[in-house]
Amino acid sequence: MKRYYKWHAVLYDATRWTFLFGRQAMLRRLPALGSETVVAEVGCGTGRNLLHLARMHPEWRLVGIDVSPDMLRKASKATSRYSGRVQLFEQPYGADQFRLPEPADIILFSYSLTMFNPGWEAAIEQARADLKPGGFLAVVDFHDTRSAGLNWWMQRHNVRIDAHLLPVLAKQTTAVFQEIRKGWGGLWRYFMFIGEKR
Ligand SMILES: C[S@@+](CC[C@H](N)C(=O)[O-])C[C@H]1O[C@@H](n2cnc3c(N)ncnc32)[C@H](O)[C@@H]1O
């Protein structure tokens, strides 16, 4: 992952808006919690979402975790104006690895969970453990595709896209919002999910 993003970090923000759909909709959908809210993004990448959240919610404290130093360097630059309330950690996330400095109200995975291969189930379990009771797990990611070619291409880019995430997310939390949408005329589908920790 570190090697992959060493090169992809350079062009990431210039290219990914063309197919990482639903990120802005997901940010707008996050529960409007109060001033003490702590939000962690796992696999925060270049900090695109953290920057938007910092602007949208001046009172929220934000935590970004990513395993790639090259992506995190970009995130640090992107969020430098908000460094007083944005903390970044260069760590792999999953079972018995990194623990958040404090329990979070919301944990966001935005196009990261489909890249946790192996380890996506452990990451969901860890996020559940890192949430406060009543906290929310929010995920936007690829769902599925009927195209063998796209599936092959995704695998080459470390992405698993076979509808494996939603059933487990729904089992680990109580779904409060779920939507599956089409990308590029139905070539693939992506989903948005928000679940509450029981
Ligand atoms: C496709 S990018 C998504 C970045 C950002 N969330 C967004 O929406 O633009 C996936 C990110 O997940 C990170 N990642 C993948 N596996 C990880 C792991 N086990 N622990 C922490 N970060 C990981 C990658 O380094 C990468 O920055």
The ligand as an SDF file (V2000), in Angstrom:
LIG
                    3D

 27 29  0  0  0  0  0  0  0  0999 V2000
   -8.5350    5.3150   -2.2160 C   0  0  0  0  0  0  0  0  0  0  0  0
   -7.6840    6.1000   -0.8960 S   0  0  0  0  0  0  0  0  0  0  0  0
   -9.0150    7.0240   -0.1210 C   0  0  0  0  0  0  0  0  0  0  0  0
   -8.5350    8.3300    0.4790 C   0  0  0  0  0  0  0  0  0  0  0  0
   -9.6330    9.2220    1.0520 C   0  0  0  0  0  0  0  0  0  0  0  0
  -10.3440    8.5630    2.1040 N   0  0  0  0  0  0  0  0  0  0  0  0
  -10.5910    9.6850   -0.0180 C   0  0  0  0  0  0  0  0  0  0  0  0
  -11.7960    9.4860    0.1040 O   0  0  0  0  0  0  0  0  0  0  0  0
  -10.1080   10.3250   -0.9720 O   0  0  0  0  0  0  0  0  0  0  0  0
   -7.4420    4.7770    0.2810 C   0  0  0  0  0  0  0  0  0  0  0  0
   -6.5090    5.1460    1.4130 C   0  0  0  0  0  0  0  0  0  0  0  0
   -6.5490    4.1010    2.4070 O   0  0  0  0  0  0  0  0  0  0  0  0
   -5.2430    3.9180    2.9280 C   0  0  0  0  0  0  0  0  0  0  0  0
   -5.1490    2.5830    3.5220 N   0  0  0  0  0  0  0  0  0  0  0  0
   -5.2520    1.3900    2.8740 C   0  0  0  0  0  0  0  0  0  0  0  0
   -5.0970    0.3830    3.7690 N   0  0  0  0  0  0  0  0  0  0  0  0
   -4.9020    0.9390    4.9930 C   0  0  0  0  0  0  0  0  0  0  0  0
   -4.6840    0.4220    6.3100 C   0  0  0  0  0  0  0  0  0  0  0  0
   -4.6380   -0.8840    6.5550 N   0  0  0  0  0  0  0  0  0  0  0  0
   -4.5490    1.2910    7.3380 N   0  0  0  0  0  0  0  0  0  0  0  0
   -4.6050    2.6330    7.1140 C   0  0  0  0  0  0  0  0  0  0  0  0
   -4.7790    3.1760    5.8820 N   0  0  0  0  0  0  0  0  0  0  0  0
   -4.9350    2.3510    4.8380 C   0  0  0  0  0  0  0  0  0  0  0  0
   -4.3380    4.1150    1.7090 C   0  0  0  0  0  0  0  0  0  0  0  0
   -3.0030    4.4120    2.0810 O   0  0  0  0  0  0  0  0  0  0  0  0
   -5.0420    5.2800    1.0000 C   0  0  0  0  0  0  0  0  0  0  0  0
   -4.5400    6.5320    1.3800 O   0  0  0  0  0  0  0  0  0  0  0  0
  1  2  1  0
  2  3  1  0
  2 10  1  0
  3  4  1  0
  4  5  1  0
  5  6  1  0
  5  7  1  0
  7  8  2  0
  7  9  1  0
 10 11  1  0
 11 12  1  0
 11 26  1  0
 12 13  1  0
 13 14  1  0
 13 24  1  0
 14 15  1  0
 14 23  1  0
 15 16  2  0
 16 17  1  0
 17 18  1  0
 17 23  2  0
 18 19  1  0
 18 20  2  0
 20 21  1  0
 21 22  2  0
 22 23  1  0
 24 25  1  0
 24 26  1  0
 26 27  1  0
M  CHG  2   2   1   9  -1
M  END
$$$$
